[in-house]
Amino acid sequence: MDSLRGQGGIQMLLTAEQEAGRIVSAARTAKLARMKQAKDEAEKEMEEYRSRLEEEYQTQVSGTEQEAAAKRLEEETDGRIQNLKESSSKVSKEIVKMLIKYVTTTGA
């Protein structure tokens, strides 16, 4: 009878070991699934963050380019205005003389 009880005990131990193996296997599978889900979520968050930073960078770069273009146009305009002032100051005396001559000269 002890041998029967011993055989039953061994069988129970084998069954418990198999059940424990199934539980451990299921836990590993669940753990791997959770890790994959966490990895996918982290990659998604990284891509969103990267996209946001890239968008901010592009906005900043385009703003800088616009500022540089506006500054360049302003400098060109100032240069042209200066050139016109210099040109007009060179010929202004001649124009005044010519106007005085035509105003004071009689056509008779």
TINURO-562293 format. One record per residue: chain; x, y, z of N, C-alpha, C, O in turn; residue number from 1. Coordinates in nm, 4 decimals. Example, Ala and Ser with C-alpha at 12.3 -4.5 7.8 and 13.67 -1.06 7.14 Angstrom:
! residues 2
ATOM   chain      neast     nnorth        nup     caeast    canorth       caup      ceast     cnorth        cup      oeast     onorth        oup   resi
ATOM       A     1.3190    -0.5690     0.7800     1.2300    -0.4500     0.7800     1.3200    -0.3300     0.7800     1.4236    -0.3319     0.8465      1
ATOM       A     1.2850    -0.2250     0.7080     1.3670    -0.1060     0.7140     1.2900     0.0030     0.7870     1.3409     0.1138     0.8039      2
This chain:
! residues 108
ATOM   chain      neast     nnorth        nup     caeast    canorth       caup      ceast     cnorth        cup      oeast     onorth        oup   resi
ATOM       A     0.0815    -0.1171     0.0000     0.0000     0.0000     0.0000     0.0873     0.1254     0.0000     0.0517     0.2266    -0.0604      1
ATOM       A     0.1982     0.1181     0.0662     0.2906     0.2302     0.0662     0.3439     0.2553    -0.0744     0.3674     0.3699    -0.1128      2
ATOM       A     0.3629     0.1480    -0.1513     0.4105     0.1650    -0.2871     0.3050     0.2324    -0.3721     0.3387     0.3117    -0.4601      3
ATOM       A     0.1775     0.2030    -0.3482     0.0702     0.2697    -0.4219     0.0640     0.4171    -0.3840     0.0483     0.5058    -0.4679      4
ATOM       A     0.0769     0.4385    -0.2549     0.0737     0.5771    -0.2091     0.1956     0.6510    -0.2630     0.1831     0.7671    -0.3020      5
ATOM       A     0.3096     0.5901    -0.2667     0.4307     0.6493    -0.3199     0.4169     0.6774    -0.4684     0.4610     0.7818    -0.5165      6
ATOM       A     0.3557     0.5847    -0.5414     0.3323     0.6039    -0.6838     0.2359     0.7201    -0.7059     0.2566     0.8010    -0.7963      7
ATOM       A     0.1303     0.7294    -0.6239     0.0342     0.8390    -0.6335     0.1000     0.9714    -0.6012     0.0702     1.0729    -0.6641      8
ATOM       A     0.1891     0.9711    -0.5040     0.2611     1.0925    -0.4654     0.3543     1.1390    -0.5766     0.3648     1.2584    -0.6048      9
ATOM       A     0.4221     1.0424    -0.6394     0.5107     1.0774    -0.7497     0.4295     1.1334    -0.8659     0.4674     1.2318    -0.9294     10
ATOM       A     0.3167     1.0676    -0.8918     0.2301     1.1141    -1.0012     0.1788     1.2548    -0.9728     0.1713     1.3381    -1.0630     11
ATOM       A     0.1440     1.2805    -0.8481     0.0968     1.4147    -0.8113     0.2099     1.5166    -0.8284     0.1866     1.6277    -0.8761     12
ATOM       A     0.3315     1.4793    -0.7898     0.4454     1.5684    -0.8058     0.4724     1.5969    -0.9536     0.5005     1.7109    -0.9905     13
ATOM       A     0.4640     1.4942    -1.0384     0.4839     1.5130    -1.1820     0.3773     1.6043    -1.2404     0.4070     1.6922    -1.3213     14
ATOM       A     0.2534     1.5830    -1.1991     0.1426     1.6666    -1.2468     0.1631     1.8112    -1.2005     0.1431     1.9045    -1.2783     15
ATOM       A     0.2026     1.8299    -1.0756     0.2270     1.9649    -1.0228     0.3426     2.0309    -1.0967     0.3375     2.1502    -1.1264     16
ATOM       A     0.4483     1.9524    -1.1269     0.5620     2.0064    -1.1999     0.5197     2.0489    -1.3404     0.5616     2.1541    -1.3887     17
ATOM       A     0.4378     1.9684    -1.4053     0.3888     2.0034    -1.5400     0.3024     2.1296    -1.5341     0.3121     2.2170    -1.6203     18
ATOM       A     0.2196     2.1373    -1.4329     0.1335     2.2556    -1.4169     0.2190     2.3796    -1.3907     0.1912     2.4864    -1.4453     19
ATOM       A     0.3210     2.3666    -1.3091     0.4117     2.4784    -1.2808     0.4839     2.5203    -1.4088     0.5036     2.6393    -1.4334     20
ATOM       A     0.5234     2.4218    -1.4900     0.5881     2.4517    -1.6170     0.4960     2.5303    -1.7092     0.5384     2.6248    -1.7757     21
ATOM       A     0.3682     2.4894    -1.7121     0.2709     2.5629    -1.7951     0.2507     2.7060    -1.7430     0.2390     2.7998    -1.8218     22
ATOM       A     0.2469     2.7217    -1.6129     0.2292     2.8551    -1.5529     0.3498     2.9430    -1.5850     0.3340     3.0590    -1.6231     23
ATOM       A     0.4702     2.8878    -1.5697     0.5920     2.9640    -1.5990     0.5963     3.0013    -1.7470     0.6325     3.1134    -1.7826     24
ATOM       A     0.5588     2.9060    -1.8331     0.5580     2.9325    -1.9775     0.4569     3.0423    -2.0114     0.4858     3.1311    -2.0915     25
ATOM       A     0.3395     3.0360    -1.9509     0.2379     3.1385    -1.9751     0.2856     3.2746    -1.9246     0.2607     3.3771    -1.9881     26
ATOM       A     0.3544     3.2752    -1.8096     0.4054     3.4012    -1.7547     0.5136     3.4595    -1.8460     0.5181     3.5807    -1.8669     27
ATOM       A     0.6004     3.3744    -1.9001     0.7031     3.4211    -1.9926     0.6395     3.4799    -2.1182     0.6795     3.5858    -2.1666     28
ATOM       A     0.5403     3.4092    -2.1691     0.4719     3.4578    -2.2896     0.4060     3.5924    -2.2629     0.4147     3.6831    -2.3456     29
ATOM       A     0.3399     3.6062    -2.1479     0.2756     3.7330    -2.1128     0.3804     3.8429    -2.0948     0.3602     3.9570    -2.1364     30
ATOM       A     0.4930     3.8065    -2.0318     0.6000     3.9046    -2.0105     0.6550     3.9518    -2.1447     0.6743     4.0717    -2.1646     31
ATOM       A     0.6803     3.8602    -2.2361     0.7301     3.8976    -2.3679     0.6304     3.9861    -2.4422     0.6694     4.0815    -2.5094     32
ATOM       A     0.5023     3.9544    -2.4299     0.3990     4.0361    -2.4953     0.3981     4.1770    -2.4362     0.3885     4.2750    -2.5100     33
ATOM       A     0.4081     4.1878    -2.3031     0.4109     4.3202    -2.2388     0.5361     4.3981    -2.2795     0.5295     4.5188    -2.3025     34
ATOM       A     0.6502     4.3287    -2.2883     0.7733     4.3956    -2.3284     0.7647     4.4453    -2.4719     0.8111     4.5552    -2.5025     35
ATOM       A     0.7062     4.3658    -2.5593     0.6899     4.4079    -2.6985     0.5965     4.5283    -2.7069     0.6230     4.6228    -2.7813     36
ATOM       A     0.4879     4.5249    -2.6309     0.3943     4.6372    -2.6294     0.4634     4.7632    -2.5764     0.4466     4.8711    -2.6333     37
ATOM       A     0.5403     4.7506    -2.4691     0.6116     4.8656    -2.4122     0.7133     4.9197    -2.5124     0.7284     5.0410    -2.5267     38
ATOM       A     0.7831     4.8290    -2.5818     0.8799     4.8721    -2.6819     0.8107     4.9466    -2.7946     0.8587     5.0512    -2.8382     39
ATOM       A     0.6979     4.8938    -2.8426     0.6241     4.9602    -2.9508     0.5755     5.0985    -2.9076     0.5833     5.1946    -2.9842     40
ATOM       A     0.5255     5.1079    -2.7847     0.4783     5.2368    -2.7342     0.5942     5.3358    -2.7208     0.5800     5.4537    -2.7533     41
ATOM       A     0.7090     5.2868    -2.6726     0.8256     5.3743    -2.6578     0.8735     5.4231    -2.7942     0.9082     5.5402    -2.8096     42
ATOM       A     0.8753     5.3343    -2.8926     0.9162     5.3751    -3.0273     0.8197     5.4780    -3.0852     0.8618     5.5727    -3.1516     43
ATOM       A     0.6909     5.4593    -3.0601     0.5907     5.5546    -3.1079     0.6119     5.6914    -3.0425     0.6072     5.7942    -3.1100     44
ATOM       A     0.6351     5.6921    -2.9112     0.6594     5.8177    -2.8405     0.7871     5.8850    -2.8903     0.7914     6.0070    -2.9057     45
ATOM       A     0.8914     5.8049    -2.9155     1.0159     5.8616    -2.9664     0.9940     5.9239    -3.1035     1.0457     6.0321    -3.1310     46
ATOM       A     0.9189     5.8580    -3.1888     0.8944     5.9109    -3.3226     0.8126     6.0400    -3.3155     0.8397     6.1345    -3.3896     47
ATOM       A     0.7133     6.0444    -3.2271     0.6345     6.1665    -3.2100     0.7232     6.2804    -3.1589     0.7138     6.3933    -3.2072     48
ATOM       A     0.8094     6.2505    -3.0612     0.8994     6.3506    -3.0054     0.9961     6.3995    -3.1125     1.0195     6.5195    -3.1262     49
ATOM       A     1.0520     6.3053    -3.1881     1.1449     6.3412    -3.2952     1.0753     6.4294    -3.3996     1.1328     6.5276    -3.4467     50
ATOM       A     0.9520     6.3940    -3.4353     0.8774     6.4735    -3.5331     0.8519     6.6146    -3.4813     0.8645     6.7123    -3.5551     51
ATOM       A     0.8159     6.6241    -3.3535     0.7894     6.7551    -3.2939     0.9165     6.8407    -3.2930     0.9125     6.9592    -3.3263     52
ATOM       A     1.0288     6.7800    -3.2549     1.1550     6.8548    -3.2547     1.1943     6.8972    -3.3957     1.2415     7.0090    -3.4162     53
ATOM       A     1.1750     6.8081    -3.4931     1.2083     6.8411    -3.6315     1.1216     6.9565    -3.6806     1.1703     7.0462    -3.7495     54
ATOM       A     0.9937     6.9542    -3.6453     0.9026     7.0622    -3.6853     0.9452     7.1949    -3.6223     0.9465     7.2983    -3.6890     55
ATOM       A     0.9800     7.1912    -3.4933     1.0265     7.3129    -3.4266     1.1543     7.3647    -3.4912     1.1707     7.4852    -3.5099     56
ATOM       A     1.2440     7.2739    -3.5250     1.3692     7.3129    -3.5884     1.3435     7.3769    -3.7243     1.4007     7.4813    -3.7559     57
ATOM       A     1.2575     7.3145    -3.8048     1.2269     7.3688    -3.9369     1.1618     7.5062    -3.9258     1.1912     7.5954    -4.0054     58
ATOM       A     1.0737     7.5239    -3.8275     1.0107     7.6538    -3.8048     1.1162     7.7572    -3.7690     1.1136     7.8697    -3.8190     59
ATOM       A     1.2085     7.7188    -3.6826     1.3148     7.8108    -3.6404     1.4065     7.8443    -3.7579     1.4445     7.9599    -3.7761     60
ATOM       A     1.4417     7.7439    -3.8373     1.5300     7.7663    -3.9513     1.4628     7.8569    -4.0532     1.5251     7.9505    -4.1035     61
ATOM       A     1.3368     7.8303    -4.0840     1.2684     7.9137    -4.1842     1.2527     8.0565    -4.1319     1.2608     8.1518    -4.2095     62
ATOM       A     1.2305     8.0721    -4.0024     1.2219     8.2066    -3.9449     1.3543     8.2792    -3.9562     1.3578     8.3988    -3.9855     63
ATOM       A     1.4629     8.2078    -3.9331     1.5966     8.2667    -3.9446     1.6255     8.3050    -4.0885     1.6827     8.4108    -4.1150     64
ATOM       A     1.5859     8.2189    -4.1817     1.6069     8.2491    -4.3240     1.5273     8.3727    -4.3653     1.5767     8.4567    -4.4404     65
ATOM       A     1.4049     8.3833    -4.3163     1.3224     8.4999    -4.3491     1.3838     8.6266    -4.2906     1.3857     8.7313    -4.3554     66
ATOM       A     1.4339     8.6162    -4.1681     1.4977     8.7325    -4.1064     1.6219     8.7736    -4.1850     1.6465     8.8925    -4.2052     67
ATOM       A     1.7001     8.6752    -4.2294     1.8217     8.7053    -4.3059     1.7855     8.7702    -4.4391     1.8524     8.8642    -4.4821     68
ATOM       A     1.6800     8.7211    -4.5052     1.6379     8.7789    -4.6327     1.5887     8.9220    -4.6123     1.6200     9.0106    -4.6917     69
ATOM       A     1.5117     8.9443    -4.5061     1.4617     9.0786    -4.4780     1.5782     9.1738    -4.4482     1.5786     9.2882    -4.4937     70
ATOM       A     1.6756     9.1263    -4.3726     1.7919     9.2100    -4.3405     1.8710     9.2426    -4.4675     1.9138     9.3564    -4.4870     71
ATOM       A     1.8901     9.1422    -4.5536     1.9636     9.1637    -4.6788     1.8909     9.2655    -4.7659     1.9545     9.3541    -4.8229     72
ATOM       A     1.7575     9.2540    -4.7773     1.6804     9.3504    -4.8566     1.6892     9.4908    -4.7978     1.6994     9.5895    -4.8706     73
ATOM       A     1.6851     9.4982    -4.6659     1.6957     9.6287    -4.6006     1.8322     9.6918    -4.6289     1.8412     9.8115    -4.6563     74
ATOM       A     1.9375     9.6112    -4.6223     2.0718     9.6629    -4.6504     2.0835     9.7088    -4.7960     2.1422     9.8135    -4.8236     75
ATOM       A     2.0278     9.6309    -4.8887     2.0313     9.6696    -5.0297     1.9557     9.8007    -5.0522     2.0014     9.8888    -5.1249     76
ATOM       A     1.8395     9.8113    -4.9886     1.7590     9.9329    -5.0022     1.8325    10.0530    -4.9457     1.8346    10.1594    -5.0076     77
ATOM       A     1.8933    10.0366    -4.8276     1.9690    10.1461    -4.7677     2.0850    10.1874    -4.8579     2.1137    10.3063    -4.8720     78
ATOM       A     2.1515    10.0898    -4.9189     2.2621    10.1198    -5.0101     2.2146    10.1977    -5.1311     2.2794    10.2940    -5.1721     79
ATOM       A     2.1030    10.1579    -5.1887     2.0494    10.2282    -5.3057     2.0068    10.3705    -5.2696     2.0292    10.4645    -5.3459     80
ATOM       A     1.9454    10.3846    -5.1530     1.9045    10.5189    -5.1087     2.0277    10.6069    -5.0920     2.0269    10.7232    -5.1323     81
ATOM       A     2.1319    10.5530    -5.0336     2.2555    10.6296    -5.0151     2.3139    10.6705    -5.1500     2.3582    10.7840    -5.1671     82
ATOM       A     2.3137    10.5765    -5.2467     2.3638    10.6084    -5.3810     2.2817    10.7198    -5.4458     2.3374    10.8104    -5.5079     83
ATOM       A     2.1501    10.7130    -5.4313     2.0644    10.8178    -5.4885     2.0900    10.9524    -5.4220     2.0914    11.0553    -5.4897     84
ATOM       A     2.1102    10.9532    -5.2911     2.1392    11.0788    -5.2212     2.2707    11.1377    -5.2697     2.2809    11.2584    -5.2917     85
ATOM       A     2.3704    11.0534    -5.2861     2.5006    11.1021    -5.3334     2.4889    11.1556    -5.4762     2.5460    11.2598    -5.5082     86
ATOM       A     2.4162    11.0857    -5.5608     2.3990    11.1303    -5.6995     2.3228    11.2616    -5.7053     2.3584    11.3522    -5.7807     87
ATOM       A     2.2183    11.2707    -5.6255     2.1394    11.3939    -5.6291     2.2170    11.5118    -5.5720     2.2012    11.6242    -5.6195     88
ATOM       A     2.2997    11.4887    -5.4718     2.3776    11.5997    -5.4160     2.4825    11.6478    -5.5163     2.5193    11.7653    -5.5147     89
ATOM       A     2.5310    11.5596    -5.6031     2.6309    11.5990    -5.7046     2.5685    11.6872    -5.8125     2.6330    11.7803    -5.8608     90
ATOM       A     2.4454    11.6594    -5.8504     2.3843    11.7343    -5.9603     2.2882    11.8436    -5.9129     2.2358    11.9187    -5.9951     91
ATOM       A     2.2648    11.8535    -5.7842     2.1666    11.9501    -5.7356     2.2091    12.0951    -5.7633     2.1250    12.1793    -5.7950     92
ATOM       A     2.3363    12.1236    -5.7517     2.3829    12.2603    -5.7787     2.3591    12.2963    -5.9255     2.3165    12.4073    -5.9572     93
ATOM       A     2.3872    12.2015    -6.0137     2.3664    12.2268    -6.1566     2.2189    12.2468    -6.1884     2.1834    12.3320    -6.2698     94
ATOM       A     2.1342    12.1692    -6.1249     1.9898    12.1806    -6.1485     1.9393    12.3156    -6.0993     1.8583    12.3797    -6.1663     95
ATOM       A     1.9864    12.3593    -5.9828     1.9454    12.4888    -5.9294     1.9886    12.6008    -6.0240     1.9108    12.6923    -6.0509     96
ATOM       A     2.1122    12.5945    -6.0747     2.1601    12.6962    -6.1693     2.0742    12.6978    -6.2952     2.0379    12.8044    -6.3450     97
ATOM       A     2.0419    12.5787    -6.3465     1.9638    12.5693    -6.4682     1.8233    12.6264    -6.4460     1.7715    12.6980    -6.5317     98
ATOM       A     1.7624    12.5957    -6.3335     1.6285    12.6490    -6.3019     1.6300    12.7995    -6.2868     1.5398    12.8683    -6.3346     99
ATOM       A     1.7330    12.8511    -6.2201     1.7438    12.9967    -6.2045     1.7610    13.0630    -6.3410     1.7024    13.1679    -6.3678    100
ATOM       A     1.8404    13.0022    -6.4255     1.8626    13.0584    -6.5591     1.7320    13.0656    -6.6376     1.7010    13.1680    -6.6985    101
ATOM       A     1.6554    12.9556    -6.6358     1.5285    12.9557    -6.7117     1.4231    13.0488    -6.6517     1.3431    13.1071    -6.7248    102
ATOM       A     1.4229    13.0626    -6.5201     1.3249    13.1494    -6.4553     1.3596    13.2953    -6.4782     1.2694    13.3769    -6.4975    103
ATOM       A     1.4846    13.3300    -6.4768     1.5252    13.4702    -6.4884     1.5445    13.5161    -6.6327     1.5512    13.6361    -6.6594    104
ATOM       A     1.5531    13.4247    -6.7219     1.5734    13.4639    -6.8625     1.4386    13.4926    -6.9253     1.3420    13.4182    -6.9086    105
ATOM       A     1.4354    13.6040    -6.9990     1.3110    13.6399    -7.0693     1.3176    13.5815    -7.2085     1.4260    13.5719    -7.2660    106
ATOM       A     1.2105    13.5445    -7.2612     1.2067    13.4815    -7.3907     1.1904    13.5808    -7.5041     1.1661    13.5358    -7.6160    107
ATOM       A     1.2007    13.7040    -7.4868     1.1779    13.7995    -7.5931     1.2923    13.8258    -7.6754     1.2842    13.9055    -7.7688    108
